[in-house]
Amino acid sequence: MAFRDLGHNERFFMQSLLKQACQQEDFYQKISRLFGHPGITLFRGRELSEVIRYFDRYPLFPEKRVLDLGCGEGKVAKLLFNKLDVGLDLNFNELKRAKSEGVHKNLLFASATSMPFKDGAFDVVFSNSVIEHIKGVKQVLSEVSRVLADDGLFIFTVPSHKFPDYLYLSAVLRRPGLGLLRLDKMYAFFRNKQLSHYNLFSDTAWEKMLNDVSLRIVYKKYYLSAQDIYLWDKLCLFLRMSNFLPFLHKILLVKFNKRVREQIRQEESLNLGAGLLVVAGKKR
């Protein structure tokens, strides 16, 4: 599938679908205000920065029919888009919250493994950190391929196969002399189970599964360095443990918010990362 860079007039035309990309510092501040947790600021910030970079290079025309797969409470959609056609999720309470955000024209309570749409109903299926949580991911990919138009795109972000390796406590337990490698694996297993991570794959593994449903990768980008996930896991653990001590919790929030601001100022250039942005198109 060929992409083309667009001129100024065409980029201006895109604004009815996509919000203008923010300056990096301003963007992270928006995420911090939106989610209120330094761990989410770091994780979502890195993730959505890559999505914005992609859309800045390859904008979407406003007439495109877009499905937000696993839309949740609609905060990510509100941050990125002015309007989307359909938001789909299996959490009814989050769909009610998404309705109040006012980004989706329609919201639907349905499963990604059996979507109630006609073949070729959408030009774009967008999914942000969702399909790693769904058992039966091959059926999800098959459904995505079915509901995509012939020239459609599937744009999704997921944690990658490197996510467990970069966790804070996993790294601590792997330190030389401790002899705790088995505990390292146990912690990674526990953390992934806690986060309902069922599908953590490399880009090559995703490529094979996508090929099986007549989709091919046209763009991919790793993000979230080992340092990012080490900090993310550390601050999540410490903040959770300090919940019973409000004064300490507030001190840690200030400390970790400052640390995250320092971290996100560091530009990433990764061959491998704990997060992966994939764009796949229909095979012809």
C-alpha positions in Angstrom: 0.0 0.0 0.0 1.5 3.4 -1.0 1.4 6.4 1.2 1.9 10.0 0.1 2.9 13.1 2.2 0.3 15.8 2.0 0.6 19.5 1.3 -0.5 22.3 3.6 -4.0 22.7 2.2 -4.7 19.0 2.5 -3.3 18.9 6.1 -5.6 21.8 7.0 -8.5 19.7 5.6 -7.7 16.8 7.9 -8.5 18.8 11.0 -12.2 18.0 10.9 -11.2 14.4 11.8 -8.0 14.6 13.7 -6.9 17.2 16.3 -3.8 19.1 15.6 -0.7 17.5 17.1 0.5 19.3 20.3 4.0 20.3 21.2 5.5 17.4 23.1 5.6 19.1 26.5 2.1 20.4 26.2 0.9 17.0 25.0 2.3 15.3 28.1 0.7 17.9 30.3 -2.7 17.2 28.7 -2.2 13.5 29.4 -1.2 14.2 33.0 -4.3 16.3 33.6 -6.5 13.7 31.8 -5.4 10.6 33.7 -3.8 12.0 36.9 -1.3 9.2 37.4 2.4 9.6 36.5 2.6 6.0 35.3 -0.2 6.5 32.8 1.4 9.8 31.7 4.6 8.0 30.9 3.0 4.9 29.2 0.2 6.7 27.3 2.4 9.6 26.5 5.0 7.5 24.7 2.3 5.4 23.0 0.2 8.3 21.8 3.2 10.3 20.7 4.0 7.6 18.2 0.3 7.5 17.0 0.4 11.3 16.5 3.7 11.1 14.6 2.2 8.6 12.3 -1.0 10.6 11.7 1.1 13.7 11.2 3.0 12.0 8.4 0.0 10.1 7.0 -3.2 12.0 7.9 -6.7 10.6 7.5 -9.3 12.2 5.3 -12.3 13.4 7.2 -14.8 11.3 5.2 -13.1 8.1 6.3 -15.3 5.7 8.3 -13.5 4.9 11.5 -14.2 2.2 14.1 -12.6 2.7 17.6 -12.1 -0.9 18.7 -12.2 -1.1 22.5 -13.0 2.6 22.9 -13.2 2.3 26.7 -14.2 5.6 28.4 -13.3 7.6 25.3 -10.4 9.7 26.8 -7.8 8.6 24.2 -10.3 9.2 21.4 -11.0 12.7 22.8 -7.3 13.5 22.9 -6.6 12.5 19.3 -9.8 13.0 17.3 -12.6 15.5 16.8 -15.1 12.9 15.7 -15.2 9.1 15.2 -18.0 7.0 13.6 -18.3 4.1 16.0 -16.9 3.2 19.4 -17.1 -0.5 20.4 -16.5 -2.0 23.8 -17.7 -4.8 26.1 -17.7 -2.6 29.3 -21.1 -0.9 29.6 -20.0 1.5 32.3 -17.1 2.7 30.2 -19.4 3.2 27.2 -21.6 5.4 29.3 -18.6 7.5 30.2 -17.5 7.6 26.6 -20.9 9.0 25.7 -20.3 12.0 27.9 -17.0 12.7 26.1 -19.0 13.2 22.9 -16.3 12.0 20.4 -18.1 9.0 19.0 -21.2 9.4 16.8 -22.3 5.9 17.8 -21.4 3.6 20.7 -22.0 -0.1 20.7 -21.8 -2.8 23.3 -20.3 -5.8 21.4 -17.4 -8.2 21.3 -14.4 -7.7 19.0 -14.5 -11.4 18.2 -18.0 -11.1 16.6 -18.7 -7.6 15.4 -22.2 -6.7 14.1 -21.0 -4.9 11.0 -21.2 -5.6 7.3 -18.2 -6.7 5.4 -16.1 -3.7 4.4 -18.0 -1.3 6.7 -14.9 0.8 7.8 -12.0 2.5 6.1 -10.0 2.5 9.4 -10.1 0.3 12.5 -8.2 2.0 15.3 -7.3 0.2 18.6 -5.2 1.6 21.4 -3.8 -0.9 23.9 -6.8 -3.2 23.7 -6.2 -6.4 21.7 -3.5 -7.6 24.1 -6.3 -8.1 26.6 -8.6 -10.3 24.4 -8.4 -14.0 24.4 -8.9 -15.4 20.9 -7.0 -12.7 19.3 -6.8 -14.5 15.9 -10.6 -14.3 15.7 -10.4 -10.5 16.5 -7.9 -10.1 13.6 -10.2 -12.1 11.3 -13.1 -9.8 12.2 -11.0 -6.7 11.7 -10.0 -7.9 8.2 -13.6 -8.7 7.4 -15.0 -5.2 8.4 -12.2 -3.3 6.7 -12.8 -1.9 3.2 -10.4 -3.1 0.4 -8.1 -0.1 0.9 -8.6 0.0 4.7 -6.1 0.3 7.5 -5.9 -1.4 10.9 -4.0 0.9 13.2 -3.2 -0.5 16.7 -0.9 -0.3 19.6 0.1 -3.1 22.0 2.7 -3.9 24.6 5.3 -6.1 22.9 7.1 -9.3 23.9 9.8 -7.2 25.6 7.4 -5.8 28.2 8.0 -8.5 30.9 11.8 -8.3 30.5 11.9 -4.5 31.3 9.8 -4.6 34.5 11.4 -3.0 37.6 11.1 -5.9 40.0 12.1 -8.4 37.2 15.3 -6.4 36.7 16.0 -6.2 40.4 15.6 -10.0 40.8 18.0 -10.6 37.9 20.9 -8.7 39.5 24.1 -10.8 39.7 24.6 -12.7 42.9 20.9 -12.8 44.0 20.2 -16.2 42.3 16.5 -15.2 42.0 15.9 -15.8 38.3 12.9 -18.0 38.9 11.3 -15.3 41.0 12.0 -12.9 38.1 9.9 -15.1 35.8 7.2 -15.6 38.5 6.9 -11.8 39.0 6.6 -11.2 35.2 3.9 -13.9 35.0 2.0 -12.3 38.0 2.3 -8.8 36.5 1.0 -9.9 33.1 -1.9 -11.8 34.8 -2.7 -8.8 36.9 -2.8 -6.6 33.7 -4.7 -9.2 31.7 -2.0 -9.5 29.1 -2.7 -12.5 26.9 -1.1 -11.4 23.6 2.5 -10.0 23.9 4.2 -10.6 20.6 7.0 -9.3 18.5 6.4 -7.5 15.2 7.3 -10.6 13.3 4.7 -12.7 15.2 2.1 -10.0 14.5 3.1 -10.0 10.9 2.4 -13.7 10.6 -1.0 -13.6 12.3 -2.0 -10.6 10.2 -0.9 -12.3 7.0 -3.1 -15.2 7.9 -6.2 -12.9 7.7 -5.1 -11.2 4.5 -3.6 -8.1 6.2 0.0 -7.0 5.7 2.1 -4.6 7.8 2.8 -1.3 6.0 4.2 0.6 9.0 5.6 -0.5 12.5 7.4 1.3 15.3 8.6 0.2 18.7 8.4 2.5 21.6 8.8 2.4 25.5 12.4 1.7 26.3 13.7 -0.5 29.1 14.3 2.6 31.2 10.6 3.7 30.6 9.1 0.4 31.8 11.6 0.1 34.7 10.4 3.5 35.9 6.7 2.8 35.1 6.7 -0.5 37.1 8.6 1.0 40.0 6.4 4.0 40.4 3.2 1.9 40.0 4.4 -0.4 42.8 5.5 2.3 45.2 2.3 4.4 44.7 0.1 1.3 45.2 2.0 0.4 48.4 1.8 4.0 49.7 -2.0 4.2 49.3 -2.4 3.4 53.0 -0.2 6.3 54.0 -1.7 9.4 52.3 1.1 11.8 53.3 3.8 9.5 51.9 1.6 8.9 48.8 1.5 12.7 48.1 5.2 13.0 48.5 5.8 10.1 46.1 3.3 11.6 43.5 5.3 14.8 43.4 8.6 12.9 43.2 7.4 10.6 40.4 5.7 13.3 38.4 9.0 15.2 38.4 10.9 12.0 37.4 8.4 11.3 34.6 8.8 14.8 33.2 12.5 14.3 33.1 12.1 10.9 31.4 9.8 12.0 28.7 12.1 14.8 27.6 14.5 12.1 26.5 13.8 11.2 22.8 13.7 7.5 22.0 15.4 5.7 19.1 14.7 2.0 19.6 15.2 -1.2 17.6 13.1 -3.0 20.3 10.8 -1.6 22.8 8.0 -2.7 25.3 5.4 -1.1 23.1 4.6 -1.5 19.4 2.6 0.5 16.9 1.4 -1.5 13.9 -0.4 -0.3 10.8 -1.7 -3.0 8.5 -3.5 -2.8 5.2 -5.7 -5.2 3.2 -3.8 -7.5 0.8 -4.6 -7.0 -2.9 
